[in-house]
């Protein structure tokens, strides 16, 4: 029989964190490829909302068996499922895909990664809790880096509507990290994350069906090729990647990683998504960023890193720096 000592418990905690970090990295990789795969479909003639609907509806169909298995969540956690579907699924994806139809993929994601700053604003001004100085510094750095990304000295060289859509995606991403952590302190009563994802996708699909009106879509585009930096790629292959890898796999690994870590730590790792997406867009789509934009993007990610990683534990009694609940170090093996 195994001996449950403090050393074995600590080893288990370290292993759990390692798995959580691996899942968070996998989620960042999967999410990072969504824009690169979606943009050729949009340029081929599909409306951004139609691409979002295909993504969410396809993923909801894949996850349907899990929704049936966890149908008790509809009665026990209706608000959580509705919020996750509206914000973490429909809101993030619709705003992001609409943004990349007007501005480069890398720029859209870097704007979206103002989410940590928005979390801090919510904590400070809505919850009226103090934040750390390091977190405030992270916000300042992220805002300054964003100014370089959008080249404010050139009078905003990007489409203003596209930038506003990317900012809206950032607002919805706040809901993704916060809602992904809901119930993690409830022990045995904690809602199964796979069930939350499944119903979130179903809710998102229903909402997007009413908004996107897929019956007006030109379905013949999916039978042909889309062009990725001049190279033909089957549209159906791009759609399969978006549904299976950039949605199902990305959400599952992302939500499970938040449960094993925390919204703050998972958010730090998720910052790699912007780097991955920018590099992929550069290589596969030919979307080159200038030197000031690259430098600004690095500052945005640095600011997001500082803002996310500066949240103390609940036991410390210090000001908080993130929107998720702080953790009791002695109570959970995944404590930061």
Beta strands, then each sheet from edge to edge (+ up, - down):
strand 1: 225-228
strand 2: 231-234
sheet 1: 1+ 2-
end
